[in-house]
Amino acid sequence: MGLHKTKQRFSSLKTLLETKKTIDEDLFDALEDIFIEADIGVDTVVYFVNSLREDVTKNNITNPSDLLEVIVDKMFELYLQDEFLDTELDYVDNELNVYLFVGVNGVGKTTTIGKLAKKYVDLNKKVMLVAGDTFRAGAINQLKEWGKRSNTFVFAKEEGSDPSSVIFDAISIAQKENYDVVMIDTAGRLQTKVNLMKELEKMKRVIDSKAPYSLRETLLVIDATTGQNGMRQAEVFKESTAVSAIILTKLDGTAKGGIVLAIRHMYGIPIKYVGLGEKITDLVMFDIEKYIYGLFEDFF
C-alpha cells in the first residue's frame, strides 16, 4: 500500500524509541509531533497519546522500546473499535444493489466507479453506471469512457438534466432488465454545500421510493493526499448523506496515510477500498493489518 511518506515519519518514531532512555513528557510530546506529521489529526493524536500514558502507568512500562508493541496494538483498537469490520461492500444476490458515490470534485469518484464496476463485471454481474453528475463539464463523457473500459452500460441524459430524474429512469431500466448492480456518480460542488446536500438527499429519496431497501452503501470518496481537508469532507458528507463507508484514493506513495485512523476515530466510518494508481485494477480492499504493519515494517 502506498504509504511512503507516512512510513518515513514512523521511521523517526523508531529512532526516537531507540535513543530515548526514559518514558517522560518529552517523549510523549515527541510522539504527538510524529503522529500529527503523519496526518493522524490533532484530536485523534491527543486521544491516542493520552491512552498510551494510561497504559504506561497501568502496566508500569519503563523502557521506551517496549512502547512499540503497545502503539501497534492501540492503533488496531482505535480502528476496529471492538467491531467486526467487513471490507466487502454490502451485496445481496438475486436483488438490485444500488451504490451511491459522493465526494467533492477531483477526488477520483468517476475513476473509482469504473474500477469497482470492473470487479463486478469480472464476477459476471450485470452492471449499470449512472451519470448523476449532470452539471460538471465533461463528467458524463468521463463516466462513459470508464464504462467502455469496464465493459458496462452507462445511463445518461443530456448535460444539465435533473440528477434525480436521471436516477429514477436508470433504476426503472435496471429493474426491468434485471441488473445486479447500479453505481451512481454524483456532483461534488462543495462550494455550494447547502444545494449539494439537498440534491444528494433528494437522490436518496428517489432511490428509496423507486427501489426500497436497494441502496446498499453510500460511499464517500476521499483523496488521501488532501490530509486534514479530507477529514473536513468526511464531516460535511456524514452530516447529510448517511455515509456508510469510505474509499480512499491516490494512496500512491505521497499520501499522509494517518487520515485512515483519524476518520475512523472521529466519525466511525470504515475504509472499504483504497485506490493505489491509475490502472483499472488499482483498487483493492482495505486491509487494516497490512496498513498498520506496513507503517511499522522496518521495526520487525
Disulfide bonds with the S-S distance in Angstrom:
none
